[in-house]
Amino acid sequence: MFGLNKDTPVVGKADIKVQSTCKAVFSFVGADFIKNYPKWSPEVVELESLTDGAVKVGTMCRQVRIDQGRRSESTFKVTIFQPGKRICFEGVSNPYRCDYVLESDKTKSVSHIHFTFELLSLELFMRPFEKLIRVAVQDGTEKTVRNIKKLVESKNNKI
């Protein structure tokens, strides 16, 4: 009616190069997700796997986050799991998607992380704050890749 569409996604994208192999980055981000996610996303105050075994397609998790003083809880699942290349999560309880895509440079000693976070829809009451939400989402994606880079590279330097 007023040009508002609750199904317009809010998307943040960030890219960064990491001095590490795709295998090592994926191990940190994908295979060891349950252990490491709260490290690169300190807003996560609780994280639990709702499924047994290693992280894979279908793995379900529950998280509690505190973002800018606001507490939220959500359940999400792994929808794509390609070792060394890509891991994607989609919200089950809330409409969002997190997608981490890795590429190697020619020497294979540097990885390029492409991270996309999408809020797949906004509730009508959130529409007046859409510009602020877009800025916060973009800032969050950039902070995420910087945190991953810092953690992976510091881990490599300890070896």
Buried (B, 14 or more C-beta within 10 A) or exposed (E): EEEEEEEEEBBBBBBBEBEBBBBBBBBBBBBBBBEBBBBBBEBBEEBEBEEEEEBEEEBBBBBBBEEEEEEEEBEBBBBBBEBBBBBBBBBBEBBBBBBBBBBBEEEEEBBBBBBBBBBBBBEEEBBEEBEEBBEBBBEBBBBBBEBBBBBBBEBBEEE
